[in-house]
Amino acid sequence: MVRKVEMQSIGTPAVLKIVETDVGSPGAGQVRLVQDAIGINYVDVMVRTGLFPMRLPATLEFEAAAGGPSCPDRLMGSPMPVTDGTCDYTST
């Protein structure tokens, strides 16, 4: 089980909840990343307040620093973009 920050409604910071979820095992061509840090940035605030519409429940954390045991050795410890596939500036 992993923990994530999730919001099920628009509102104040009080709508942010830490929930546990199972992410399953990585499939072929995928890696499991261990997040060392997460960043709260302005887009997270825009989502929470309803200025940037997203389907709810929504998981915040549009940026992260990561590495993991499934990561190829040549990339271990390197910064990696993390996205859910909706960001225009990164790709999965």
FENQUIQUI-V592696 format. One record per backbone hydrogen bond with DSSP energy under -0.5 kcal/mol. CO is the residue of the C=O (numbers start at 1). NH is the residue of the N-H. If there is no record, write none. Layout:
CO&NH ; CO&NH
//
This chain:
2&21 ; 4&6 ; 4&19 ; 5&60 ; 6&17 ; 7&57 ; 7&58 ; 12&15 ; 13&16 ; 15&8 ; 17&6 ; 17&19 ; 19&4 ; 21&2 ; 21&23 ; 27&30 ; 31&33 ; 32&70 ; 33&35 ; 34&36 ; 34&67 ; 37&65 ; 39&41 ; 39&63 ; 41&44 ; 41&45 ; 42&46 ; 43&47 ; 44&48 ; 45&49 ; 46&50 ; 46&51 ; 46&52 ; 47&50 ; 48&11 ; 51&53 ; 58&7 ; 58&60 ; 63&39 ; 65&36 ; 65&37 ; 67&34 ; 68&71 ; 72&75 ; 72&76 ; 75&78 ; 87&90
//
